[in-house]
Amino acid sequence: MPTHWNDDDSLVADLGKALRARAEVPDRLVEIGKGAFAMRTVDAELATLTTAGLAGARAEPARLRTMTFTARDAGIELEVTEDALLGQVVPPRAGEVEVQTRDGAATTVTVDDVGWFVIRPRPAGLFRLLSRSVDGTKIVTEWTTA
């Protein structure tokens, strides 16, 4: 313990300084720090968005969007619908997919033996997916929006 905390008044004064310093930290910096904490999945391989597409006729709005996230030995393919994300882990393997949002919320869904999963409701705002397969493979997508 530091020697300058040899009485309660010194300790309380230093705690007050620490609390005031925290209040001065910009909200954006706090958000970045929380994002860094989310890197606790650092043992998962990062899957980057390699393809994205829209489906629909030119005269009407697109009804479906596809995204493919690719890592070295695995990937995640997504179809974005009005109310859900329909996905498949490639190559197919059972496990689970966790949907992580920027506010720290997380929801886990089951991935069946052929790699299929459904996330409902569709995430609003930024999200990423963490796939954990029964064979131990972990991949995490970059942050994206649906």
N, C-alpha and C positions, 0 to 999 in steps of 0.2 A: 504494500500500500504506500502511495506517495507520502513523504513526511510532511508536506504542507496541509494534509488533512488530519492534523493532530487534534482538531476540535470540531464540534458539530457545525459551528458557524462557517468555517472554511469549506466544509463539505457541502453544506446547503448553498453557499454562494457559487461553488463550481457547478453544482447540479442546475442552478438557475441559469447560469451562462450556457450550459449545454441545451437546455430547453429553449432558450431564446435563439440560439444558433439554429436549432431545428426549425423553428418558425420562420426563419429567414431563407430556408432552402426553397428554391422555386419548385412549383408543382411538377414541371416538366422533368426536372432532375430526379425527383422522387419516382416518377413514372419510369424513367430509364433504369433506375436502381431496381425497381420491381421486375422489369424485363430481364435484367441481369440475373436476378434470383431464379427466374424461370429457366435459366440455363442449367438447372440441376439435372436436366435430361441430357447433359453433355455426353453421356455414354451412348446416346442414340445417334445414328448416322443422319446427317442433314439431307433431306430430299428437297431438291429445288424444282420450281415450276418450269417444266420443259415445253409443255404445249397447253394451249387454251383455245377453245372454240365456241362458237355460237351456232345454234340450229334454229331454223325458221325461214320463212319466205322474206324476200326483201321488203314487201309491202306491209308486213306485220312485225310486231316486236318479237324478239327472240324468246322462245319458251324454255330453252334448255341451254346450259353452258357446260362444257366439259373442261376438266383440268387434269393434267397428268403431272405428278410429282415423281421425280426420279432420283434415286440414290445409286450407289455403286452396284449393289446386288439385288435391290428390291425397289418397289415403287408403290404408289397409290394412285388409282384412277378414280376420278369423281365426276358425277353428273349432278348438276345443281338444278333442282326443280323449284317450283314456287314455295313448297313447304318442307323440303328435305334435301339432304345430301345422300346420294346413292353411291356407294363406293365398292372398290375391290382392291385388296392387297395383291400385288403381283411380284413374284409368282405366288399362286394361291397357297395360303396357309391359315390355320385357325389361330385365334388369339383375341385381342381386344384393341379397340381404337379409343383413345381419349381425346375429346374435343376440349381445347384450352382457349379461353377468351382473354382479352387484354385486362379485364377487370379481375382476373384470377379465378373465375368460375371454371369448373371442369365437369364434364359428363363423360361417362364411359359406356361404350356399346360393345356387344359381342361380335366377333368376326367368325363366320362359319368355316367349315372345312374347305370350301372352294374360294375363300377369301372375301366373301360378300358381307357388307354391312350397310345399315341405314341409320342416318342421324336425323332425328326429327324432334323438335322443330329445327329448321335450318338456322344456323347461327347468324345473329345480327352483328354487323361490325367485324372487326379483325378477329381472326381465329387461326389456330394451327392444330394439326393432328399429330398425335403421338401413337404410333402403332407398336404394340408388343405382341410378337408372335410366340406360339408355344415352343418353337425351336430356339427361342432366345434372341431372335433378331429384333432390333429396335430401330425405328426410323422416325424422324420428326420432320414435318413439313415446315417450310418457311411460313411466315405470317401472310395471310391473304384474306380476301373478303369473298362472300358468295354473292 
